[in-house]
Amino acid sequence: MFTSIFYMAVELNSLRIRYMVLLGNYSRLEKDYSLLFEEHNILVSNYSKLESSYASLTREYLNLNKSYAELENTYTSLKSSYQSLMEEYSSLKNGYMELRNTYTSLESSYTSLRSKYTCFLNNYEGWRSYLLSYIFLEESIKRVLCSSEISKLIPLIRSIVSNPKDLWGSIWEIYAYIRRSIVYVRDPPIPIPPPAWRLEKGTYINETLDSIILSPSETLNLKQGDCEDQAILLYAMIKAYWKHIYGKELLLWLMHVTFYDGSRHLAVALPVLANGGRELTILDTAGRYYTGTPFRLTSNNPYTELKKYSEWFMEYGGIKTVTIYNVVDGVLVEVASGGIYEVAQKIK
């Protein structure tokens, strides 16, 4: 009986211990459960968030997938366009190279033509300048009164002048030689060459001028000439006489006059120092006039002489204006210009 109670006590104690162990395990399990439950709740919450994110990402993916499809289509289209453009570029490049070669060839031709044109232009202007020297007095001086033309006259003057030391007598002999040797002939109309720029623009006008200005040697060879030709010849012969025979150069002028009827005339004038002032001697072979008495040259008061010279040409209305030039290095330098009284006062 006692033994049974003892075993029962031992068993009860064992059960109590097991209970306590089980109770401790239960407490731990309950605590673990609480922790797991909290983790479960967190996971459920996170899952909900992830599910929401997944749904959002799914929508974004679908949108991106749609955009990708659109971009792929665009890429395919652009790729096709690119290939087309590359073919066009290749064609244009070939065309460019052909045009470049053509341009280089044309540029070379242009350079050659431009060079030829410049050469032609220079030649034309040179020819025009030369032609104008036969038409206009101002342009002719360098050609007709150059040193070579004057030097050509020396042998002729030596044959004409009887007493080289006799200044007035020698000038008279030169004047008389031209009077008897050179026939007065009017100039025919000569075309006036237009400047090159007028030819280029097509704005040139066909003009003529009754003027051919001959050099002294040309006048002597032809044995004829108008007032300009004879005045230039006389001027050149007197200059040649002074410089190469007489040995002293004096002042000598060309005198251009305009008559009241509009016609023009050219003569030679010598300013002479006399009676405390300057007098004037006029030599005009074409007009058959000279200052002096028969076969003898003199000088006179400028106004008196110019007035007398004007009266000599009353058939042309007399002299309206006078322009006196000095020739300096092939250029006409105006000494005086105006009416006869005005000019006479300036050269007095």
C-alpha positions as CSV (number, residue, x, y, z in Angstrom):
1,M,0.0,0.0,0.0
2,F,2.8,2.3,1.0
3,T,4.7,1.2,-2.0
4,S,1.7,2.0,-4.3
5,I,1.4,5.5,-2.7
6,F,5.1,6.0,-3.1
7,Y,5.1,5.1,-6.8
8,M,2.0,7.3,-7.3
9,A,3.8,10.2,-5.5
10,V,6.9,9.7,-7.7
11,E,4.7,9.5,-10.8
12,L,2.8,12.5,-9.7
13,N,6.0,14.4,-9.2
14,S,7.2,13.2,-12.5
15,L,4.0,14.4,-14.1
16,R,4.3,17.7,-12.3
17,I,7.8,18.1,-13.7
18,R,6.7,17.2,-17.1
19,Y,3.8,19.6,-16.7
20,M,6.2,22.4,-15.7
21,V,8.4,21.5,-18.7
22,L,5.4,21.5,-21.0
23,L,4.1,24.7,-19.4
24,G,7.6,26.3,-20.1
25,N,7.5,25.0,-23.6
26,Y,4.0,26.3,-24.1
27,S,5.0,29.7,-22.8
28,R,8.0,29.7,-25.2
29,L,5.8,28.5,-28.0
30,E,3.2,31.1,-27.2
31,K,5.9,33.7,-27.2
32,D,7.3,32.4,-30.5
33,Y,3.7,32.3,-31.8
34,S,3.2,36.0,-30.9
35,L,6.5,36.8,-32.6
36,L,5.6,34.8,-35.6
37,F,2.1,36.3,-35.7
38,E,3.6,39.8,-35.6
39,E,6.1,38.7,-38.4
40,H,3.1,37.2,-40.2
41,N,1.2,40.5,-40.0
42,I,4.3,42.4,-41.2
43,L,4.8,39.9,-44.0
44,V,1.1,40.2,-44.9
45,S,1.5,44.0,-44.9
46,N,4.7,43.7,-47.0
47,Y,3.0,41.3,-49.3
48,S,0.1,43.7,-49.8
49,K,2.7,46.4,-50.6
50,L,4.6,44.1,-52.9
51,E,1.4,43.0,-54.5
52,S,0.5,46.7,-55.1
53,S,4.0,47.4,-56.4
54,Y,3.9,44.3,-58.6
55,A,0.6,45.6,-60.0
56,S,2.1,49.0,-60.6
57,L,5.3,47.5,-62.1
58,T,3.1,45.2,-64.2
59,R,1.3,48.3,-65.6
60,E,4.6,50.1,-66.1
61,Y,6.0,47.0,-67.8
62,L,3.0,46.8,-70.1
63,N,3.4,50.6,-70.9
64,L,7.1,50.1,-71.5
65,N,6.5,47.1,-73.6
66,K,4.0,49.1,-75.6
67,S,6.5,51.9,-75.9
68,Y,9.2,49.5,-76.9
69,A,7.0,48.1,-79.6
70,E,6.4,51.6,-80.8
71,L,10.1,52.5,-80.6
72,E,10.9,49.3,-82.4
73,N,8.5,50.2,-85.2
74,T,10.0,53.7,-85.3
75,Y,13.5,52.3,-85.3
76,T,12.6,50.0,-88.2
77,S,11.1,53.0,-90.1
78,L,14.2,55.1,-89.3
79,K,16.5,52.3,-90.3
80,S,14.7,52.1,-93.6
81,S,14.9,55.9,-94.0
82,Y,18.6,55.8,-93.0
83,Q,19.3,53.2,-95.7
84,S,17.4,55.3,-98.2
85,L,19.3,58.5,-97.1
86,M,22.6,56.7,-97.3
87,E,21.8,55.7,-100.9
88,E,20.8,59.2,-101.7
89,Y,23.9,60.6,-99.9
90,S,26.1,58.2,-102.0
91,S,24.3,59.4,-105.1
92,L,24.7,63.1,-104.1
93,K,28.3,62.5,-103.2
94,N,29.0,61.1,-106.6
95,G,27.1,64.1,-108.1
96,Y,29.1,66.5,-105.9
97,M,32.4,65.0,-107.1
98,E,31.3,65.4,-110.7
99,L,30.2,69.0,-110.1
100,R,33.5,69.6,-108.2
101,N,35.4,68.3,-111.2
102,T,33.3,70.4,-113.5
103,Y,33.7,73.5,-111.2
104,T,37.5,73.0,-111.2
105,S,37.5,72.7,-114.9
106,L,35.3,75.8,-115.3
107,E,37.4,77.7,-112.7
108,S,40.5,76.9,-114.7
109,S,38.8,78.0,-117.9
110,Y,37.5,81.2,-116.2
111,T,41.0,82.0,-114.9
112,S,42.3,81.6,-118.4
113,L,39.5,83.6,-120.0
114,R,39.9,86.3,-117.3
115,S,43.6,86.6,-118.0
116,K,42.9,86.8,-121.7
117,Y,40.1,89.4,-121.0
118,T,42.5,91.5,-118.9
119,C,45.1,91.3,-121.6
120,F,42.5,92.2,-124.2
121,L,41.3,95.1,-122.0
122,N,44.8,96.4,-121.5
123,N,45.5,96.1,-125.2
124,Y,42.2,97.8,-126.1
125,E,42.8,100.7,-123.7
126,G,46.3,101.0,-125.0
127,W,45.0,101.1,-128.5
128,R,42.2,103.5,-127.5
129,S,44.8,105.8,-125.8
130,Y,46.9,105.7,-129.0
131,L,43.9,106.5,-131.2
132,L,42.8,109.3,-128.9
133,S,46.2,110.8,-129.3
134,Y,45.3,111.3,-133.0
135,I,41.9,112.9,-132.1
136,F,42.3,115.2,-129.0
137,L,45.0,117.8,-128.6
138,E,45.5,117.1,-124.9
139,E,46.1,113.4,-125.5
140,S,48.4,114.0,-128.5
141,I,51.1,116.1,-126.9
142,K,53.2,113.2,-125.5
143,R,53.2,111.6,-129.0
144,V,53.7,114.6,-131.3
145,L,56.1,116.8,-129.2
146,C,58.3,114.1,-127.7
147,S,62.1,114.5,-127.8
148,S,62.4,111.9,-130.6
149,E,60.0,113.8,-132.9
150,I,61.9,117.1,-132.2
151,S,65.3,115.4,-132.8
152,K,64.1,114.2,-136.3
153,L,63.7,117.8,-137.4
154,I,67.4,118.9,-136.8
155,P,68.7,118.0,-140.4
156,L,65.7,119.8,-142.0
157,I,66.2,122.9,-139.8
158,R,69.9,123.1,-140.6
159,S,69.0,123.1,-144.3
160,I,66.4,125.8,-143.8
161,V,68.2,128.3,-141.4
162,S,70.7,130.5,-143.2
163,N,72.1,132.2,-140.1
164,P,71.7,130.0,-137.0
165,K,72.6,133.0,-134.7
166,D,69.9,135.2,-136.1
167,L,67.0,134.2,-133.8
168,W,64.2,136.2,-135.4
169,G,65.4,135.5,-138.9
170,S,65.7,131.8,-138.3
171,I,62.1,131.6,-136.8
172,W,60.9,133.5,-139.9
173,E,62.6,131.1,-142.2
174,I,61.0,128.1,-140.4
175,Y,57.6,129.9,-140.6
176,A,58.0,130.6,-144.3
177,Y,59.1,127.0,-145.0
178,I,55.9,125.6,-143.5
179,R,53.8,128.1,-145.4
180,R,55.2,127.1,-148.8
181,S,55.7,123.4,-148.1
182,I,52.6,122.3,-146.2
183,V,49.2,122.4,-147.9
184,Y,46.2,123.2,-145.6
185,V,43.7,120.3,-145.7
186,R,40.7,119.9,-143.4
187,D,40.5,116.7,-141.4
188,P,37.7,114.1,-142.2
189,P,35.4,112.8,-139.5
190,I,37.1,110.2,-137.3
191,P,35.2,107.7,-135.0
192,I,35.8,108.3,-131.3
193,P,36.5,105.0,-129.6
194,P,34.4,104.5,-126.5
195,P,35.9,103.3,-123.2
196,A,35.9,99.6,-122.5
197,W,33.3,99.8,-119.8
198,R,30.8,101.4,-122.2
199,L,31.4,98.5,-124.6
200,E,30.8,96.0,-121.8
201,K,27.5,97.7,-120.9
202,G,26.5,98.4,-124.5
203,T,25.9,102.1,-123.7
204,Y,28.4,103.4,-126.2
205,I,27.4,106.1,-128.7
206,N,28.7,106.2,-132.3
207,E,30.5,109.6,-132.4
208,T,32.9,111.2,-134.8
209,L,35.1,114.2,-134.6
210,D,36.7,116.1,-137.5
211,S,40.2,115.9,-136.1
212,I,43.4,114.0,-136.9
213,I,46.4,115.3,-135.1
214,L,49.6,114.4,-136.9
215,S,53.1,114.3,-135.6
216,P,55.6,116.7,-137.1
217,S,57.2,113.9,-139.1
218,E,53.8,112.7,-140.4
219,T,52.9,116.2,-141.5
220,L,56.2,116.6,-143.3
221,N,55.8,113.2,-145.0
222,L,52.2,114.0,-146.2
223,K,53.1,117.6,-146.9
224,Q,49.6,118.6,-145.7
225,G,47.7,119.2,-142.5
226,D,45.2,121.5,-140.8
227,C,45.8,124.2,-138.3
228,E,46.6,121.8,-135.4
229,D,49.1,119.8,-137.5
230,Q,50.9,123.0,-138.8
231,A,51.0,124.6,-135.4
232,I,52.5,121.5,-133.8
233,L,55.0,121.2,-136.6
234,L,56.0,124.9,-136.2
235,Y,56.2,124.5,-132.4
236,A,58.4,121.4,-132.8
237,M,60.7,123.0,-135.4
238,I,61.2,126.2,-133.3
239,K,61.9,124.0,-130.2
240,A,64.4,121.9,-132.2
241,Y,66.1,125.1,-133.5
242,W,66.4,126.6,-130.0
243,K,67.7,123.4,-128.3
244,H,70.0,121.9,-130.9
245,I,71.1,124.8,-133.1
246,Y,70.6,128.2,-131.4
247,G,71.7,126.7,-128.1
248,K,69.2,128.5,-125.9
249,E,65.6,127.5,-125.1
250,L,63.0,130.3,-124.7
251,L,59.4,130.3,-123.7
252,L,57.0,129.1,-126.4
253,W,53.3,128.6,-126.2
254,L,50.5,126.9,-128.1
255,M,47.5,129.1,-128.5
256,H,44.0,127.6,-128.8
257,V,41.2,130.0,-129.9
258,T,37.5,129.6,-130.3
259,F,35.6,131.8,-132.8
260,Y,32.1,133.2,-132.3
261,D,30.8,130.9,-135.0
262,G,31.9,127.9,-132.9
263,S,34.9,126.8,-134.9
264,R,38.3,126.3,-133.3
265,H,41.9,127.1,-134.3
266,L,45.5,126.5,-133.1
267,A,48.5,128.7,-133.5
268,V,51.9,129.3,-131.8
269,A,52.7,132.3,-129.6
270,L,56.0,133.7,-128.3
271,P,56.1,135.8,-125.2
272,V,58.7,138.4,-125.7
273,L,60.3,140.7,-123.0
274,A,60.3,144.2,-124.5
275,N,59.8,147.8,-123.4
276,G,59.8,146.9,-119.7
277,G,57.0,144.3,-120.1
278,R,55.9,141.3,-122.0
279,E,54.8,141.5,-125.6
280,L,53.4,138.9,-127.8
281,T,54.3,137.4,-131.2
282,I,51.7,135.2,-132.9
283,L,52.7,132.7,-135.6
284,D,49.9,131.0,-137.6
285,T,50.9,129.3,-140.8
286,A,47.5,127.7,-141.5
287,G,45.8,131.1,-140.9
288,R,48.5,132.9,-142.9
289,Y,49.1,135.3,-140.1
290,Y,52.2,136.5,-138.2
291,T,53.1,139.4,-136.0
292,G,55.3,141.8,-137.9
293,T,55.9,143.5,-141.2
294,P,56.3,141.8,-144.6
295,F,59.1,139.2,-144.3
296,R,60.0,140.3,-140.8
297,L,58.8,139.2,-137.3
298,T,58.2,141.6,-134.5
299,S,56.3,141.6,-131.1
300,N,53.4,143.7,-130.0
301,N,51.4,144.7,-126.9
302,P,49.4,141.5,-126.0
303,Y,45.9,143.1,-126.2
304,T,46.7,145.1,-129.3
305,E,48.1,141.9,-131.0
306,L,45.2,139.7,-129.9
307,K,42.7,142.2,-131.1
308,K,44.4,142.5,-134.4
309,Y,44.5,138.7,-134.6
310,S,40.8,138.5,-133.8
311,E,40.0,141.0,-136.6
312,W,42.0,138.8,-139.0
313,F,39.3,136.1,-138.6
314,M,36.2,138.3,-138.8
315,E,34.7,135.9,-141.4
316,Y,34.3,133.5,-138.4
317,G,33.0,136.3,-136.1
318,G,36.3,137.0,-134.5
319,I,37.8,135.4,-131.4
320,K,35.5,134.6,-128.5
321,T,38.0,132.9,-126.2
322,V,41.7,132.2,-126.0
323,T,43.5,129.5,-124.1
324,I,47.3,129.6,-123.9
325,Y,49.2,126.5,-123.0
326,N,52.8,125.8,-122.0
327,V,54.0,122.3,-122.9
328,V,55.7,120.7,-119.8
329,D,57.0,117.0,-120.1
330,G,54.4,116.2,-122.7
331,V,51.5,117.8,-120.8
332,L,49.5,120.9,-121.7
333,V,49.7,123.4,-118.8
334,E,47.3,126.2,-119.0
335,V,48.9,129.7,-118.8
336,A,45.8,131.8,-119.3
337,S,42.2,131.5,-120.6
338,G,39.3,133.8,-121.3
339,G,38.5,136.7,-123.6
340,I,41.3,138.5,-125.5
341,Y,41.4,141.4,-123.0
342,E,41.4,139.0,-120.0
343,V,44.2,136.8,-121.4
344,A,46.2,139.9,-122.4
345,Q,46.1,141.1,-118.8
346,K,47.2,137.8,-117.5
347,I,50.2,137.4,-119.8
348,K,51.2,141.1,-119.8
